[in-house]
Each structure stands twice: as structure tokens, then as C-alpha cells.
Amino acid sequence: MELEIILESIGTTSVSQLNLSIDLSIKNKEEEFIDKIKKRVNENIVNLQKINKTLDNGQENLKFWDDNDLKKYMLHKRDVDGKSFQDYESFYMESIRLNR
């Protein structure tokens, strides 16, 4: 009933006689925007996985050197880039203490 009233008011008798143009560009823009967001999210997930793997490797290396008996045979006077073994060891111990 309501459809008939609307059709009469615009001067047509059936829906097939209507000449409607629907603008789909907004929907396409939304889909493009959503695709870009999904792509960025996937890139960020991959980057986070790489960072996580790097941090895990670093943690394994630190644990290896913490458990390793070779440090007993290193001279405490030896320095690398101006820092002694004791400096590096104290920095490492401070890092471990902060992470607990």
C-alpha cells in the first residue's frame, strides 16, 4: 500500500519504471580502507613476530653466557669498546634484576 502511494506521487505505476542510479563508490572506498587496515595489521603482526623471535634469541644468549663457565677464565682487566667485563656483567645483572 505504501509503495503504491510512493509510486503514484512520483508519477510511475511500477518499480521497474523507476530509473535509479545507485552510487557504490562509497562502499568501494570503505572496502579499500578496510583492506588497507587489514594489510597494516598483518604487517604489524609479522613485525611483532620478528621482534619476539629476536628478543627470544637475545634472552637465550644472555642465559647461555650467564650459565657459561667461560666467564671464569676471562680477565677482568680486558675491555671492549672501553668497557671492562665487570662493566658488562654489572649491566647484565642490572637488566636481569629489572626484568624480574
MOURKA-V225431 format. One record per pair of residues at least 24 apart in sequence whose ideal C-beta (glycine too) atoms are under 6 Angstrom apart, sorted by the first residue. I is the first residue (numbers start at 1). J is the second residue. Records with the same first field share a line. If there is no record, write none. Layout:
I=J  J
This chain:
none
